[in-house]
């Protein structure tokens, strides 16, 4: 596989996996004594998922990668159809999680269990989604793409900069796009590792 496209996809999957892992840790820990801070950071994490993977990463896969692989490697077309449908429902799913979190925050602990259940299901879904992309779709692309195909992928993915990649690479939030700096400062301050510096 082309080095640039492969690296961008791997980095963005790693960023998302780290965010999802931290989200799961936050949900398992629960609000604790600082309830306001807990809800604030979980909202920020869900916003990141909605803002970056759903609006930047997935559209490139659905527009360029998936249709080309499905047309040339018919035996993976069914898997690609499933992944594409999951992309189409992605923003709706994150918005539902955001709504369930808000319901818990505003209406009380009777709404806690539905949110926690939805998060557990979402984490399992996303793990399988990324596994299929990495183990089925990308190897198929390696078999069928030409140099021109990879050049087009490179051009698209090069413009798709996940701000969390800088944070995880050790650059820190100071070098981030100012649009994201406050968001990631908040996440780093409040979230547990591997994303943040929050205490256990």
GUTOR-364839 format. One line per 2 residues: number of its first residue (from 1); their letters; for each residue x, y, z of C-alpha. Coordinates in Angstrom, 1 decimal. Layout:
REM residues N
NUM	A	X/Y/Z; ...
This chain:
REM residues 200
1	XX	0.0/0.0/0.0; 1.1/3.6/-0.6
3	XX	3.0/4.8/2.4; 1.2/8.2/2.9
5	XX	-2.3/6.8/2.6; -1.4/3.8/4.8
7	XX	0.1/6.1/7.5; -2.8/8.5/7.5
9	XX	-5.4/5.7/7.8; -3.3/4.0/10.5
11	XX	-2.8/7.2/12.5; -6.4/8.2/12.3
13	XX	-7.6/4.7/13.4; -5.1/4.9/16.3
15	XX	-6.4/8.3/17.3; -10.0/7.2/17.2
17	XX	-9.2/4.0/19.1; -7.4/6.0/21.8
19	XX	-10.3/8.4/22.1; -12.8/5.5/22.3
21	XX	-10.7/3.7/24.9; -10.7/6.9/27.0
23	XX	-14.4/7.3/26.5; -15.0/3.8/27.8
25	XX	-12.8/4.5/30.8; -14.7/7.6/31.6
27	XX	-18.0/5.8/31.4; -16.8/2.9/33.6
29	XX	-15.5/5.4/36.2; -18.7/7.5/36.2
31	XX	-19.0/11.1/37.3; -17.5/10.8/40.8
33	XX	-17.2/13.9/43.0; -16.7/16.4/40.1
35	XX	-19.9/15.7/38.2; -19.7/18.8/36.1
37	XX	-16.2/18.1/34.8; -17.1/14.5/34.0
39	XX	-20.0/15.5/31.8; -17.9/18.3/30.2
41	XX	-15.1/16.0/29.1; -17.5/13.2/27.8
43	XX	-19.3/15.8/25.8; -16.0/17.0/24.4
45	XX	-15.0/13.4/23.4; -18.3/12.8/21.6
47	XX	-17.9/16.2/19.8; -14.4/15.1/18.7
49	XX	-15.9/11.8/17.3; -18.6/13.8/15.5
51	XX	-16.3/16.5/14.2; -13.2/14.5/13.0
53	XX	-13.9/10.8/12.1; -17.5/11.4/11.0
55	XX	-16.9/14.5/9.0; -13.3/14.1/7.7
57	XX	-12.1/10.5/7.8; -15.3/8.6/6.7
59	XX	-16.3/10.7/3.7; -13.0/10.1/2.0
61	XX	-13.3/6.3/2.5; -16.9/6.3/1.3
63	XX	-16.3/8.6/-1.7; -12.9/7.3/-3.0
65	XX	-11.7/4.1/-1.3; -14.9/2.0/-0.9
67	XX	-16.4/2.3/-4.4; -13.2/1.7/-6.2
69	XX	-12.3/-1.5/-4.2; -15.9/-2.8/-4.4
71	XX	-15.9/-2.5/-8.2; -12.6/-4.2/-8.6
73	XX	-12.7/-6.9/-5.9; -16.3/-8.1/-6.0
75	XX	-15.8/-10.6/-3.2; -15.4/-7.8/-0.7
77	XX	-18.4/-5.7/-2.0; -20.7/-7.0/0.7
79	XX	-18.4/-6.0/3.5; -17.9/-2.6/1.9
81	XX	-21.6/-2.2/1.6; -21.9/-2.8/5.3
83	XX	-19.2/-0.4/6.2; -20.7/2.3/3.9
85	XX	-24.1/1.9/5.6; -22.4/2.3/9.0
87	XX	-20.7/5.5/7.7; -24.1/6.8/6.6
89	XX	-25.6/6.2/10.1; -22.5/7.5/11.9
91	XX	-23.4/11.1/12.6; -26.9/10.0/13.6
93	XX	-25.5/7.5/16.1; -23.1/10.0/17.7
95	XX	-26.0/12.5/18.0; -28.0/9.9/19.8
97	XX	-25.2/9.4/22.2; -24.9/13.1/22.8
99	XX	-28.7/13.3/23.4; -28.6/10.4/25.9
101	XX	-25.7/12.0/27.7; -27.6/15.3/28.0
103	XX	-30.7/13.4/29.2; -28.7/11.8/32.0
105	XX	-27.1/15.2/32.9; -30.4/17.1/33.0
107	XX	-32.9/14.5/34.0; -30.9/12.5/36.5
109	XX	-29.5/9.0/37.1; -32.6/7.2/35.7
111	XX	-31.1/8.0/32.3; -27.6/6.7/33.2
113	XX	-28.1/3.1/32.2; -29.4/3.8/28.7
115	XX	-26.4/6.0/28.0; -23.9/3.5/29.4
117	XX	-25.5/0.6/27.4; -25.4/2.7/24.2
119	XX	-21.7/3.5/24.7; -20.7/-0.1/25.3
121	XX	-22.5/-1.1/22.1; -20.9/1.8/20.2
123	XX	-17.4/0.8/21.3; -17.9/-2.8/20.2
125	XX	-19.4/-1.6/16.9; -16.4/0.7/16.2
127	XX	-13.8/-1.9/17.0; -15.3/-4.3/14.5
129	XX	-15.8/-1.5/11.9; -12.1/-0.6/12.0
131	XX	-11.0/-4.2/12.0; -12.9/-4.9/8.8
133	XX	-11.4/-1.8/7.1; -7.9/-2.9/8.1
135	XX	-8.2/-6.6/7.5; -10.5/-6.8/4.5
137	XX	-10.7/-3.5/2.6; -7.2/-2.2/2.8
139	XX	-5.6/-5.5/1.7; -8.0/-5.6/-1.2
141	XX	-7.0/-2.1/-2.2; -3.3/-3.2/-2.1
143	XX	-4.1/-5.9/-4.6; -6.1/-3.8/-7.1
145	XX	-4.9/-0.1/-7.0; -2.6/1.4/-9.5
147	XX	-0.1/4.2/-8.9; -2.7/6.7/-10.1
149	XX	-5.3/5.4/-7.7; -2.8/5.8/-4.8
151	XX	-1.9/9.3/-6.0; -5.5/10.3/-5.8
153	XX	-5.9/8.8/-2.3; -2.8/10.5/-1.2
155	XX	-4.1/13.9/-2.3; -7.4/13.4/-0.5
157	XX	-6.0/12.0/2.7; -3.1/14.6/2.9
159	XX	-5.8/17.2/3.4; -7.5/15.3/6.2
161	XX	-5.5/16.2/9.3; -6.8/14.7/12.5
163	XX	-5.8/17.1/15.2; -5.5/14.3/17.8
165	XX	-2.6/12.8/15.8; -0.4/15.7/16.9
167	XX	-1.4/15.3/20.5; -0.7/11.5/20.5
169	XX	2.6/12.0/18.8; 3.9/14.1/21.7
171	XX	3.7/17.6/20.0; 1.0/18.6/22.4
173	XX	-1.9/21.0/22.0; 0.2/24.1/21.5
175	XX	0.7/23.3/17.8; -2.9/22.5/17.0
177	XX	-5.2/24.4/14.8; -6.6/27.2/17.0
179	XX	-10.1/26.0/16.3; -9.3/22.7/18.1
181	XX	-6.9/24.0/20.8; -9.5/24.7/23.5
183	XX	-11.3/21.4/22.9; -8.1/19.4/23.2
185	XX	-6.8/21.3/26.2; -10.0/20.5/28.0
187	XX	-9.8/16.8/27.0; -6.1/16.5/28.0
189	XX	-6.8/18.2/31.3; -9.7/16.1/32.3
191	XX	-9.6/12.7/30.5; -7.7/9.6/31.6
193	XX	-4.7/8.2/29.7; -4.0/7.5/26.9
195	XX	-5.7/10.8/25.8; -5.3/12.9/28.9
197	XX	-3.7/13.6/32.2; -6.7/13.1/34.4
199	XX	-6.3/11.1/37.6; -7.7/7.6/38.2
